[in-house]
Amino acid sequence: MKSNQEQIIKMFDAISSSYDLTNRVLSLGIDVSWRKEACRKALELQKGNDLVIADIACGTGDMILHWQDFTKDKKVKFIGIDPSSGMLEIAKDKLKDLLLLEKLQLFLAQAQELKILKNQSVDILSIAYGIRNVVDIDQALVEFARVLKKDGVLVILEFTKNESEGILDRLAQFYTKRILPIIGGLVSRNYKAYKYLPDSIQDFLSTDVLVEKLCKNGFRMHIIKSYSANISTLIIAIKE
Ligand SMILES: C[S@@+](CC[C@H](N)C(=O)[O-])C[C@H]1O[C@@H](n2cnc3c(N)ncnc32)[C@H](O)[C@@H]1O
């Protein structure tokens, strides 16, 4: 019997080839503006010209492409980490220019085991729609705090649990729970994977609990912002 964590990674392997298309259809491209804002706000805190940016749970590499767009005037070393070989294969193709220029390294690893990153070696660490899939979140936060430099910036984008009862919140919950698995299932031909999405949001932490855990691990909050009837949340925190 595979562990829950192994099953989650296997599921991402199974949907890797249709992931980008399904993602764009389901979010209608809105996630692009959330990702861009995350990069812009984080870079306001890191004005240096020489940066190490690590994207954890990098998947097919979208966040790294955004980081690249926003740092054209800087000397940046990019690191992408994900435990799904299927997702990383797609990333390798999308990011081949950065790989050829030796500006990017991709590694197969999990957020809670970042052995390939040295202590205090990273200026910006991002994890976009990834932390929800990490079974041992506490250990992942210990690792994020370990690898970030002092005053390093942590960027989390995530679908956090929303228990508000407002009309827009309920509409958003209806979309996520009822519509999204059907559309996601049709595009990816994997209903189970897209049923996992609302289930994993339901099982995930609320923003308040996640923030509390971050503070306990030595992070100071800079931005906590929700988008689209609280569907998505951006947290930018600074390592003290
Ligand atoms: C929803 S995708 C997000 C991918 C990408 N960050 C994006 O924004 O499109 C979630 C990713 O988390 C990865 N993942 C699953 N378990 C993980 C873990 N324990 N540590 C790090 N990444 C994990 C999956 O392989 C998958 O690529």
The ligand as an ORCA input file, in Angstrom:
! r2SCAN-3c Opt
* xyz 0 1
  C      -1.033     21.935     -8.377
  S       0.601     21.553     -8.825
  C       1.346     23.139     -8.871
  C       2.501     23.201     -9.817
  C       3.109     24.585    -10.027
  N       3.697     25.120     -8.834
  C       2.100     25.546    -10.564
  O       1.929     26.599     -9.952
  O       1.500     25.265    -11.600
  C       1.224     20.856     -7.357
  C       2.632     20.307     -7.447
  O       3.032     19.875     -6.132
  C       3.903     18.774     -6.301
  N       4.014     18.047     -5.030
  C       3.266     17.035     -4.547
  N       3.741     16.640     -3.359
  C       4.807     17.411     -3.072
  C       5.754     17.463     -1.995
  N       5.670     16.636     -0.953
  N       6.756     18.373     -2.063
  C       6.844     19.228     -3.110
  N       5.991     19.205     -4.154
  C       4.988     18.318     -4.138
  C       3.250     17.981     -7.426
  O       4.124     17.055     -8.007
  C       2.805     19.091     -8.363
  O       3.761     19.362     -9.338
*
